[in-house]
Every structure is written in C-alpha cells, then in structure tokens.
Amino acid sequence: MSDACRRVVGSILLAGGLAFANAGDTQTALPLDRIKLPPGFAIELVARVPSARGMTWGDNGTLFVGSSEGRVSAVTFAGRNGEGQATVQPIASGLRDPAGVAFRGGALYVSAVSRILRFDDIERRLQSPPPPVVVTDRFPTDGSHGRKFIAFGPDGKLYVPVGAPCNICEPDPNRHANLQRMNPDGSQVEIVARGIRNTVGFDWDPRTKDLWFTDNGRDMLGDDVPPDELNHVTAIGQHFGYPYCHAGTIPDPEFGQRHACREFVPPAQALGPHVAALGMRFYTGTQFPAAYRNQIFIAEHGSWNRSRKIGYRVTLVRLDATGKAVGYEPFAEGWLQGESVWGRPADVLVAPDGSLLVSDDYAGAVYRIRYRG
C-alpha cells in the first residue's frame, strides 16, 4: 500500500457487516474480538498512537513509539512494568519517517531516513523534550526503503539498515542493501551483512547473541514468488543474495546470471510471499508458556503486490534446542477479513511483565497480548 493510500484517514471500511476504523481514527472502537490467538491468550488495546511503528523501552518504563508520519510518541503507564492506564504524548514532530527508535544510556535514538537523532535524558524531560542531537546525517536520502528500524546490539553498538533504493537493482554495496553498525556517537561505522533488500526488523538470540533479521522479497514476480525471509547472521560480512538470488534458491530474472545462488547465505526460514515481514523479537519473557521462550515473533505488515492479500498478522517461528528454525505458523491473525483490512502489525516488543506488545500503523494502535491460562 502506498503512503498516499495510508494517509486516507477517518474512513470506514465494511467487512462482514462490521465497521472498521481506518488509520487516524482515535475514537472508533477496534474489533479486537476478530483476532484469533492460541488457547489461553487474549489481546487488548494499550493506546492509540497514530501511525505506530518501531517500539523500545526506556530505563524507567516509558514506551517510545516511532511512526511513519513524522512524530515520535512516549507512552507512560500508571502502574509498574508497563501496566495500568496509558498516557500518550508526542515528544518530537516534523521528522522524516522516524520509524525506528532505540534507547541507551538515558537517551532515545531515532531514525529519520538519512539521519540518526538523539534525545538526551528524555525520560526526565517528557514534558519539555530537548532538541535532538544529530548523531549522524550520512545515510542515503532515498525514500524508497528509507525507513529504518534501529536497535542496540549486545556489543553496545547501534545497528542501522540501509535498504535498496529500488524494487530490484544493483546498487553500490557499500552504500545500500546492507546492515551497518556504529558506536553510539556515530563513529566507526562498519557493514555487518550485505545482500539485504529491506530489513525492517532484527534481534539477537538471547542464548547465542547471534543476529537474526527479516527481509522483504522483491515485487513483480507473481503472487507466490519470492517468499520473504528470516535470516541468521553467523559471521560478519555475510551476503544474503540480493539482487542476484532470492530466498536461497530463486535466481533473479534480471541479475541472477551474474552470481549463482550457492554463493550466498540462504534464509533460516522462508516466510510467506509478500507478507511484508517487519519487526521481529525473540520472546524473552516468562509470562507465556515455556514452549514460547526464546522463540521468534514476527509482525507481518501485509501484502500489496498480490492479487489476494496475505499477511496482516503476527507469526511465530519455532527454533529447536540447537537454534535451527523448525516451524513457521500464525500466532495472531484477524486484521485481514476477506480482502478488507483494519490493521497492519508493524513491530512486536516484549513488555516488562512478559506480555507481547504489537504496534499497528494502519489502525494507529498499540496492543498487548497476554497469556491468561
């Protein structure tokens, strides 16, 4: 879906006789009873946050939420551990696609396409946020795949993806289609992984500290080709195929003659075709049953390049005791009703109490999924 379409706010879609609130409508109730979850789980609305994208926790329990429409919001809670009544307030506006947020040393880091900004001592200054410090402004200005999910790794470095500036092309590999990391002050930038079309979510295995990331497959090859990918980085500098090979086995019709698929790292798990896999996290809480611990949740934003829609859900990738992906299944679905859409998951985040938060930039919401047993 184009940004222009997503900005059509306040309209009402009809699906199965039920009125669904579109993005920007903060008053109309959301049909959460349509969300299907495994037995024992329940979903609830935490807060309405317009165009909610990436999420991160502050040290003092503030939930920071990026967006695709210029603003960054802070969500504070009346109770402990991210519970109780939520209050939403903007802390920045007028930024260019500040979709990614990360927190370290009392400061909030925000991605804004070509720039990484830092808001110092932010949790003590929510009522009067400081002007941002520019950490770096050296990333490409391309709008295509320019939104950036960002996160700090176990090594204390800030990881920043740079998507391909196109659907399919052969860009400068040192400039685009890679995942980079840098010191918190913006120094010592290095490339961690290459051949990545557009990753909008990554996390580290809590057991091995290995990096995993989602990647959106190219468009215009048909409904079912190629699948999106979940990838596993096992060595710095690995190449994951773009633009020459997709999903480990599919040569690109334009660029595939230049390199064989065997030259690249195949995905750890093929995901649905065009599901737009965005945010992903390892489940590190203890509220969910033991079978979910150290497993991967993925926010699938939903397709636009298919004759019939797919995605618009949260999925689960199961890993075995060795860390190998052995299963891929729906976990929360129902934002897609037939061909009508009322929500689009964009990120997932484990809360301090062990519940799972889900951001939705289409409905403008953050949800909480709990296990009640």
N, C-alpha and C positions, 0 to 999 in steps of 0.2 A: 504494500500500500504506500502511495506517495505521501509526502509530508502535507501536501495540499489537501488530500482527502482526509488525513487525520485531523486537520485543523477545522473540519466542518463539525462544530461543536453544538451541543444542545439539541441535536436532532434526535428523533426516536425511531428505532428500528423495531419492526414487528417480526417475531419468530414464534410460531406455535401459539399465536394469540397473546403473547406476553410482551409488554413494552419494556425495552431495554434502554437504559441511559447510555448515551454516547459520551465521548471524551469531553471533559469540561463541565458536565452537569454534576454539580456537587450536592444537589438536593434529592434527586430521584433515587429511591432505594435500588440496590443492585440485587439481582436474582440469585443469591448465593445458594439457594436450595437446588439450583440446577447443577451444582458442582458435584461430581461423583468422586468419592475417595474410598480407599480401602476401609474395611470394617474397623470401627473404633476411632476413626479420625473425624474431625469436624473443622469447618472453616468459618472465619468471622472477619468482619471489616475492622481494621485498625484505624484507618484515617483516609480521608480523601486528599490526595496530593496530586495536583494537575500534572499530567504527562510523566508520571513517576518512572524512573529508570533505575540506575545503579544505586545501591544502598551500602552503608557502612555504619558501624557503631563507634561513638565516641567513648572515651575512657569513663565518663560519668553517666553513661546510659542514654545519651542522646542518639537518636536515629537520624542520620543525614541521608537525604534523598536527592539525587540528581534528576535532571529532566531533559527532554528533547525540545523544550520551548523557552530556554533562556534563564530559568530560575533554579536555585538550589534551596531546599527547604530543610528545616530542623524540626523533628518530631520529638516532643518531650512527653513523659508519662507521669501520671500521678502516683503510681506505685513503683515498687522495686522491680528489677530485672525486666524492664521494658513492658510492664503490665499496667493496667488501670487506664483511666481516661487519657486520651492522647490530645495534645495541642500542637497544631501545625503553624509554623511561622516562616516566612521567607527570610533568608539571610543573604541572598545575592540575586540579582536580576539583570537582564540585558546582556547576558553572556551568550556566546555562540555554542549551542548544543552542549551544555555542561552535563553530559550524561553520566560521567564517571566520577566517583568520589572515593577517597581513601583517607584514613586517619592514622596519624603517628605523632608522638611527642606533643600532644595537646593541640596539634594543628590539623586542619582539614585541607586536603589536597583535592583540587577539582580540575577535570579535563575540560578544555574548551577548544577542541579541534587542533589548532596549531600550538596552543599554549597549555601549560600546566600552571595553575594558580595555587596559592597557599593562603589560608586564613588562620592567622596565629591566635592561640589562646581562645579559640572560638567558643568553647562551652561556657566560659565565664563572660562572654560578650554577645550572647544571642540577641539581647535586646538592642544592642548597638554594635553590629558587626564591624570589624576593622576593614579597611581597604585591603584588597588582596595584594600579595607579593607575587610577582612573576618569577616562577622557578625557572621556566624556560619558555621560549617562543620559537623554537627551531624546528618544530614538527611541520609537515606539509599542511598547506591551507585547503587542500581538496575537500569539497563537501561530500563527494562520493566515498562512502565508508570512512568518513572522517570522525564520526562519534567514537569515543574511546572509553571503554571500561578500564579502570585502573585499580591496582591493588599493590600493597606491600607484601613482599615475599618473606620467607623465614630468614633470608640473608640480610634483611633490613633495607633492601633496595626497592625502588618504585618501578613496577613493571607497566609498560605502556605499549599498546599495539598500534601499528600503522597499517591500515587496510590498503588493498589495491585500489587505485583511483579510477576503477572501471568495473564492468562486469567481467570481461576477460581481456587481458593484455599482458605484455611482458615488460613490467616496469623496472626501474632501477632497483635491484635487490637490496641495495644499501639504504634506499630511501623509502620504499613501500613494501607491502606484503610481508611484513615481518613482525616480530615481537621483541621489544627492546627493554632494557632495564638501566636504571641510573641511580646515583646516590640521591638522597632526599634533597640536596641542594642543586640538583640538576647536572652535576658533574659526572664524568666517567661513564658516558653512555656507551652501551655495547649491545650487539644483537644476540638474542638468546636463541631464536628459532626463525627459520625462513620458509618461504613457500606457503604462506598463510593468506588466504584471500581476504577474510574478515573475521577476526575473533572478537567477540563482544562478551566474553566471559572466561575466566580461568581461576584455578585454585590449586592448592598444594595438598597432596596426600598427607594427612597428619601423622602417618606411620613412617613413611619413607622420605617425606619432604619433596617428592617429585612433583613437577609441574604438569598439570593437565589443562587442556583448553578446548573450547568448542570452536568450530569453523563453519561458516556458511558457504555451501557449494555454489557454483556458478549457475546462472539462469540461462534460459532459452535452449535447453537441450531436451525439453519434453517434461511431462508430468512427473516421471519417476526417475529421472537421471539429472544430476548425480545426487546421492544422499548427502546430507550434512554430516559433519564428522565430530567425534570426540577423540582428541589426540593426547598422547602421553610423551612428554619430553624426557629422555633418558640421558642426553648428552647435549652440552651447549653447542649451538650452531647447526643442529639437525635441520633438514629440509623436508617439508611435508607435501611437496608436489605441485602446488600452484605456480604457473598456469598450465603445466605440462601434463599432469596426471591428477585425476580426481578420485577420492575415496580409495586410493591404493591400487585400483585395477582398471580405471577408465581413462584411456588416453584422450586428451582434448582434441577435438577435430581440427583445430587451427594450429595448436602449438605442440601437440603430442608427438610429432615426428622428431622433435629436437632432443628429447630425452625419454628413455624408457621408464615405465612405472617402477621397475625394480630398483632404480636409483634413489628412490625416496622412501621415507618412513610411512608405512600405511597407518590408517586410523586404528586406535584401540577399539573403537566401536563405531560402526556405521549407524547413523541416525536416520530419521525419516527424510524423504526427499523434499527439499524446500520448506522444511518446518521452521526455519529461521531460529536455530538454537542460539540463545543469547547467554544470560547469566547461568553459572553453574557453581555449586558448592558441594564439598564433602560434608556429610552430616556428622557433626562433632558433638552433638548434644546427647543427653541421656533420657529425655522425655519419651522419645519414640522407642518402640521395642528394639531389642538388641539386634535383630536382623537388619535394621536400617543404619546401624552405626558404621561410619567410615564408608558409606555408600554415596553415590553421586546423584544429586538432584539437578535437573536442567529446566530452565524456563524456555519454552518453545513459543516464540512470538507469533508464529503463524505465517502461512504462505501467501504470496501474491502471484507467483509465477506457476500456477497450476489451474487447470480447468475446473477442478473441485478443490475446495480449501482443505488444508491439513495443518496440524499443529494446534496452536491456541490452547496450550495445556502445560502442565508440569510433568516431566517424565523422570524415571528412575533408572540409572544404570547400576547394575549389581556387579560387584567385584568379588572374586574369591579370596581365599586367605593369602594367595601369592600376589594379589593386586592386579590380576587379569580380569578384564571385562568379560562377564559370562551371561549377561542378560540386559534387556532394554524393554521397558514396559511403561504404560501410563501410570501416573500416580494421582494427579488431579486433572480432571477434564470436565468440560461443560461450558466453557466460554464460547465455544462454537456450537451453535444449534442449527443443524442442517447446513445451509450456506450463509446463515446470519451470524454475525459476530457481536458480542457485547463486551469482550475484554481480551487483552493480549498480554500475557505474562512476559515481563522483561528481565527480572532478576529474582534471585532467591537468596535468603540470608538466614542463618541460624540465630535465633534470639537467645539472650542470656538464660531464659528459663527452659531452653531446649525445644521450643516450638519453631516452626519454619515460617518466615515472612516471605511474601510474594508481592512484588511490585507489578503494576499494571498501568502502562502509559496510555492505553486507549480509554479505559473507564476512569482513569485518574484516581487510583486507589492503591492502598497497601493492605494486604490481607494477612491473617495469621492462621496457620494450620496447626492444630493441637491433636495430640493423642489422648483420648479420654478413657480408652479401655472398655 
